[in-house]
Amino acid sequence: MNDAKRSILLIIAAITVFGGVSCWRDRSKIVEINGLVSKDNLAQKYRAEGKYEEALKLNVEATEGFKKNFGIRHPDTLASMGNLANTYYSMGKVTEALTIQEEVLAVSKQVLGERNYDTISSMNSLAVTYTAMGKNEEALKLLEVVVKDFKERLGEDNGTTLKSRNNLAETYAALGRYADALKIHEEVLTARKKILGDRHISTLVTKLNVAGIYMEMDRKQEALKRLEEVVPILKEVLGAKHPDTLTSMNNLAEAYARVGRNAESMKLGETVLATRIEVLGELNPDTLASMNNLASTYFTLKSYTKAIVLYEKTVAGLEKTLGKDHPHTLSARKSLELCRNNMVSGK
């Protein structure tokens, strides 16, 4: 729903909620509701710019305002709650995001119906969070429904459809189905190039996704070439501290490590980690990924003391954010133990 239409519908809703035609005399309520819409919209802008704390403050205020005026079962309250969950997700607070998203989906099914567009969109957001938490089968089940619906409803090359297909590809990758993931990512990339052009952010992010699958498929040089092409463009378009730019730099550092260019990997990895701690905080999933990658590079270079310090921070952070039994946590803990053993044995 576009912002202008949403504002009009909310004014109509305000007239209904606050007493019919007489509500027109209560200008303060209409002003308040329009203010909530503006807060939600500005929060989404801040989130896109990587200004997560500013976005979160506005999202919380907007959501509480919608709940107070309309109740939790109103479509616009549900939309505002979804926006709040998306901000929590972007900040790496996946547990908070999950709690809200599961509630939004359950209520949306009751109030709007299972085939309603907003219900399907809620499924899409929840599936992304499931993937982030390692609940890949649950994510896949939702995304297969989402992609089929969006293709039928919006068309193959619609932007929303392409985003959902990207999410499906990421879930395939998490399940080790790299060929399936690559096929979708390449189709999405072709469509985005045609519709948006080579330098659009969505196109560049899709190139990063393709490079990531190349890396998993051991097509290292292709991945490296793609990343070295994308990183400088993202720095130019978004700036060196934007989360998407940092993701591209992190991936490039990992690619350098995979091809044995460890000194370059270490230098770039140190830059990315310091910037992510500054911008995102130590417990953000992207920050923890950078910690893990840099620790791995230190390990390869036999800088065991540095590696152990970072692995310990990574494990502690993953246990706190994802839990002790999450696959990422288990993998980091295994790397930490191996590093400690090598240090003791002098390998």
C-alpha positions as CSV (number, residue, x, y, z in Angstrom):
1,M,0.0,0.0,0.0
2,N,1.5,3.4,-1.0
3,D,1.9,6.1,1.6
4,A,-0.7,8.5,0.3
5,K,-3.4,5.8,0.1
6,R,-2.5,4.6,3.6
7,S,-2.8,8.2,5.0
8,I,-6.2,8.6,3.4
9,L,-7.4,5.2,4.7
10,L,-6.1,6.0,8.2
11,I,-8.0,9.3,8.3
12,I,-11.2,7.4,7.3
13,A,-10.4,4.8,10.0
14,A,-10.0,7.6,12.5
15,I,-13.4,9.0,11.7
16,T,-14.9,5.6,12.3
17,V,-13.0,4.9,15.5
18,F,-13.5,8.3,17.1
19,G,-17.2,8.8,16.5
20,G,-18.2,9.4,12.9
21,V,-18.6,12.9,11.4
22,S,-18.0,14.5,14.8
23,C,-14.4,13.3,14.7
24,W,-13.7,16.0,12.1
25,R,-13.8,18.4,15.0
26,D,-11.1,16.4,16.8
27,R,-8.2,17.5,14.6
28,S,-5.6,16.4,17.1
29,K,-6.4,12.7,16.5
30,I,-6.1,13.0,12.7
31,V,-2.8,14.9,13.2
32,E,-1.6,12.2,15.5
33,I,-2.4,9.4,13.1
34,N,-0.8,11.1,10.2
35,G,2.2,11.6,12.5
36,L,2.4,7.9,13.1
37,V,2.4,7.2,9.3
38,S,5.2,9.7,8.9
39,K,7.2,8.1,11.7
40,D,6.8,4.7,10.1
41,N,7.9,6.0,6.7
42,L,10.9,7.9,8.1
43,A,11.9,4.8,10.0
44,Q,12.0,2.8,6.8
45,K,14.2,5.4,5.2
46,Y,16.6,5.4,8.1
47,R,16.8,1.6,8.0
48,A,17.6,1.6,4.3
49,E,20.4,4.1,5.1
50,G,21.8,1.8,7.9
51,K,20.7,4.2,10.7
52,Y,19.2,1.5,12.8
53,E,19.0,3.2,16.2
54,E,17.1,6.2,14.7
55,A,14.8,3.8,12.8
56,L,14.1,1.7,15.9
57,K,13.1,4.7,18.0
58,L,10.5,5.8,15.4
59,N,9.3,2.2,14.8
60,V,8.6,1.7,18.5
61,E,6.7,5.0,18.8
62,A,4.7,4.3,15.6
63,T,3.7,0.8,16.6
64,E,2.7,1.8,20.1
65,G,0.6,4.6,18.7
66,F,-1.2,2.4,16.2
67,K,-1.9,-0.2,18.9
68,K,-3.4,2.5,21.2
69,N,-5.6,4.0,18.4
70,F,-6.7,0.9,16.5
71,G,-5.8,-2.2,18.4
72,I,-3.5,-5.1,17.3
73,R,-6.0,-6.5,14.8
74,H,-6.0,-3.5,12.5
75,P,-4.1,-3.9,9.2
76,D,-2.0,-0.8,9.8
77,T,-1.0,-1.8,13.3
78,L,0.1,-5.1,11.8
79,A,2.1,-3.3,9.1
80,S,3.7,-1.1,11.7
81,M,4.6,-4.2,13.8
82,G,6.1,-5.7,10.7
83,N,8.3,-2.7,10.1
84,L,9.5,-2.8,13.7
85,A,10.4,-6.5,13.3
86,N,12.4,-5.7,10.1
87,T,14.4,-3.1,12.0
88,Y,15.1,-5.5,14.8
89,Y,16.2,-8.0,12.1
90,S,18.5,-5.5,10.5
91,M,20.1,-4.8,13.9
92,G,20.8,-8.5,14.4
93,K,18.1,-8.8,17.1
94,V,16.6,-11.9,15.4
95,T,14.8,-13.2,18.5
96,E,12.9,-10.0,18.9
97,A,12.1,-9.9,15.2
98,L,10.9,-13.5,15.3
99,T,8.5,-13.0,18.2
100,I,6.8,-10.0,16.4
101,Q,6.7,-11.7,13.0
102,E,5.1,-14.9,14.3
103,E,2.4,-12.8,16.0
104,V,1.9,-10.6,12.9
105,L,1.5,-13.7,10.7
106,A,-0.9,-15.4,13.0
107,V,-3.2,-12.4,13.4
108,S,-3.0,-11.5,9.7
109,K,-4.2,-15.0,8.8
110,Q,-7.2,-14.5,11.2
111,V,-8.0,-10.9,10.2
112,L,-7.0,-10.7,6.5
113,G,-7.0,-14.3,5.3
114,E,-4.3,-16.6,4.2
115,R,-4.2,-15.4,0.6
116,N,-4.2,-11.7,1.4
117,Y,-1.1,-9.8,0.0
118,D,-0.1,-8.5,3.4
119,T,-0.3,-12.0,4.9
120,I,1.9,-13.4,2.2
121,S,4.4,-10.5,2.8
122,S,4.4,-11.4,6.5
123,M,5.3,-15.0,5.5
124,N,8.2,-13.7,3.4
125,S,9.7,-11.6,6.3
126,L,9.3,-14.5,8.8
127,A,11.0,-16.9,6.4
128,V,14.0,-14.6,6.1
129,T,14.3,-14.6,9.9
130,Y,13.9,-18.4,10.0
131,T,16.8,-18.7,7.6
132,A,19.0,-16.4,9.7
133,M,18.2,-18.6,12.8
134,G,19.1,-21.8,10.9
135,K,15.5,-22.9,10.7
136,N,15.9,-23.6,7.0
137,E,13.2,-26.2,6.4
138,E,10.6,-23.9,8.0
139,A,11.8,-21.1,5.9
140,L,11.7,-23.2,2.7
141,K,8.1,-24.2,3.4
142,L,7.0,-20.6,3.7
143,L,9.0,-19.3,0.8
144,E,7.7,-21.8,-1.7
145,V,4.2,-20.5,-1.0
146,V,5.4,-16.9,-1.1
147,V,7.2,-17.1,-4.4
148,K,4.4,-19.0,-6.1
149,D,1.8,-16.4,-4.9
150,F,3.9,-13.4,-5.9
151,K,4.6,-14.8,-9.4
152,E,0.9,-15.3,-10.0
153,R,-0.2,-12.1,-8.4
154,L,2.6,-9.6,-9.5
155,G,4.5,-11.3,-12.3
156,E,7.9,-12.9,-12.6
157,D,10.0,-9.7,-12.9
158,N,8.1,-7.5,-10.3
159,G,10.5,-6.1,-7.7
160,T,8.7,-7.8,-4.8
161,T,8.7,-11.1,-6.6
162,L,12.4,-10.8,-7.3
163,K,13.1,-10.1,-3.6
164,S,11.2,-13.2,-2.6
165,R,13.1,-15.3,-5.2
166,N,16.3,-14.0,-3.8
167,N,15.2,-15.1,-0.3
168,L,14.4,-18.5,-1.6
169,A,17.8,-18.8,-3.2
170,E,19.5,-17.8,0.1
171,T,17.5,-20.6,1.8
172,Y,18.5,-23.1,-0.8
173,A,22.2,-22.1,-0.2
174,A,21.8,-22.5,3.5
175,L,20.5,-26.0,2.8
176,G,23.5,-26.7,0.6
177,R,21.5,-26.7,-2.6
178,Y,24.0,-24.4,-4.4
179,A,23.0,-25.2,-8.0
180,D,19.4,-24.4,-7.2
181,A,20.5,-21.2,-5.5
182,L,22.8,-20.1,-8.3
183,K,20.1,-20.7,-11.0
184,I,17.7,-18.3,-9.1
185,H,20.3,-15.7,-8.3
186,E,21.4,-15.6,-12.0
187,E,17.8,-15.2,-13.2
188,V,17.2,-12.4,-10.7
189,L,20.4,-10.7,-11.7
190,T,19.4,-10.8,-15.4
191,A,16.0,-9.3,-14.6
192,R,17.5,-6.6,-12.3
193,K,20.1,-5.5,-14.8
194,K,17.4,-5.2,-17.5
195,I,14.9,-3.3,-15.2
196,L,17.2,-1.3,-12.9
197,G,20.6,-1.1,-14.6
198,D,24.1,-2.3,-13.6
199,R,24.7,0.2,-10.8
200,H,21.4,0.0,-8.9
201,I,21.8,-1.2,-5.3
202,S,19.6,-4.2,-5.8
203,T,21.6,-5.3,-8.9
204,L,24.9,-4.9,-7.0
205,V,23.6,-6.9,-4.0
206,T,22.5,-9.7,-6.4
207,K,26.0,-9.7,-7.8
208,L,27.3,-10.2,-4.3
209,N,24.8,-13.1,-3.9
210,V,26.1,-14.7,-7.1
211,A,29.7,-14.3,-5.9
212,G,28.8,-15.9,-2.6
213,I,27.4,-19.0,-4.4
214,Y,30.5,-19.1,-6.7
215,M,32.6,-19.3,-3.5
216,E,30.6,-22.1,-2.0
217,M,30.9,-24.0,-5.3
218,D,34.7,-23.5,-5.3
219,R,34.6,-21.2,-8.3
220,K,36.9,-18.9,-6.4
221,Q,38.4,-16.8,-9.2
222,E,34.9,-16.0,-10.6
223,A,33.8,-15.0,-7.2
224,L,36.9,-12.8,-6.7
225,K,36.4,-11.1,-10.0
226,R,32.8,-10.3,-9.3
227,L,33.6,-8.9,-5.8
228,E,36.5,-6.7,-7.0
229,E,34.1,-5.3,-9.5
230,V,31.3,-4.6,-7.0
231,V,33.1,-3.3,-3.9
232,P,34.4,0.0,-5.4
233,I,31.0,0.8,-6.9
234,L,29.2,0.3,-3.6
235,K,31.8,2.5,-1.8
236,E,31.1,5.2,-4.4
237,V,27.3,4.8,-4.3
238,L,26.6,4.1,-0.7
239,G,29.8,5.1,1.2
240,A,32.4,3.0,2.9
241,K,30.4,2.6,6.2
242,H,27.1,1.5,4.7
243,P,26.1,-2.1,5.8
244,D,25.8,-3.3,2.2
245,T,29.3,-1.9,1.4
246,L,30.7,-3.6,4.5
247,T,29.1,-6.9,3.4
248,S,30.8,-6.7,0.0
249,M,34.2,-5.9,1.7
250,N,33.8,-8.7,4.1
251,N,33.1,-11.1,1.3
252,L,36.1,-9.8,-0.6
253,A,38.3,-10.4,2.4
254,E,37.0,-14.0,2.6
255,A,37.6,-14.5,-1.1
256,Y,41.2,-13.3,-0.6
257,A,41.6,-15.9,2.1
258,R,40.2,-18.7,0.0
259,V,42.7,-18.0,-2.8
260,G,45.6,-17.7,-0.3
261,R,46.0,-14.0,-0.4
262,N,46.0,-13.9,3.4
263,A,47.8,-10.7,4.1
264,E,45.3,-8.8,1.9
265,S,42.5,-10.7,3.6
266,M,43.8,-9.8,7.1
267,K,44.2,-6.1,6.3
268,L,40.7,-5.8,4.7
269,G,39.1,-8.0,7.4
270,E,40.5,-5.8,10.2
271,T,39.1,-2.7,8.5
272,V,35.6,-4.3,8.1
273,L,35.5,-5.6,11.7
274,A,36.5,-2.2,13.2
275,T,33.9,-0.4,11.1
276,R,31.1,-2.9,11.8
277,I,31.7,-2.7,15.5
278,E,31.5,1.1,15.2
279,V,28.4,1.1,13.0
280,L,26.5,-2.0,14.0
281,G,27.8,-3.0,17.4
282,E,29.6,-6.2,18.6
283,L,26.5,-8.5,18.7
284,N,25.2,-7.8,15.2
285,P,25.3,-11.0,13.1
286,D,27.4,-9.3,10.4
287,T,29.9,-8.1,13.0
288,L,30.1,-11.7,14.4
289,A,30.6,-13.0,10.9
290,S,33.5,-10.6,10.4
291,M,35.0,-11.7,13.8
292,N,34.8,-15.3,12.7
293,N,36.4,-14.7,9.3
294,L,39.2,-12.6,10.7
295,A,39.9,-15.2,13.4
296,S,40.1,-17.8,10.6
297,T,42.7,-15.7,8.8
298,Y,44.7,-15.2,11.9
299,F,44.5,-19.0,12.4
300,T,45.8,-19.6,8.9
301,L,48.7,-17.2,9.5
302,K,49.4,-19.0,12.8
303,S,48.7,-15.9,14.8
304,Y,47.0,-18.1,17.4
305,T,46.7,-15.7,20.2
306,K,44.8,-13.1,18.1
307,A,42.7,-15.9,16.6
308,I,41.7,-17.3,20.0
309,V,40.7,-13.8,21.3
310,L,38.4,-13.3,18.3
311,Y,37.0,-16.9,18.3
312,E,36.1,-16.5,22.0
313,K,34.3,-13.3,21.3
314,T,32.5,-14.8,18.3
315,V,31.3,-17.9,20.3
316,A,30.1,-15.7,23.2
317,G,28.2,-13.4,20.8
318,L,26.6,-16.3,18.9
319,E,25.6,-18.1,22.1
320,K,23.9,-14.9,23.2
321,T,22.2,-14.1,19.9
322,L,21.5,-17.5,18.3
323,G,21.9,-20.0,21.1
324,K,24.4,-22.6,22.1
325,D,23.1,-25.2,19.6
326,H,22.9,-23.1,16.5
327,P,25.0,-24.4,13.6
328,H,27.0,-21.2,13.4
329,T,27.7,-21.4,17.2
330,L,28.8,-25.0,16.9
331,S,31.1,-24.3,14.0
332,A,32.8,-21.3,15.8
333,R,33.2,-23.4,19.0
334,K,34.9,-26.2,17.0
335,S,37.3,-23.7,15.3
336,L,38.1,-22.2,18.7
337,E,39.0,-25.7,20.1
338,L,41.1,-26.5,17.0
339,C,43.0,-23.2,17.4
340,R,43.7,-23.9,21.1
341,N,44.9,-27.4,20.3
342,N,47.3,-26.1,17.6
343,M,48.7,-23.5,19.9
344,V,49.4,-26.0,22.6
345,S,50.9,-28.5,20.1
346,G,53.0,-25.9,18.4
347,K,51.6,-26.7,14.9
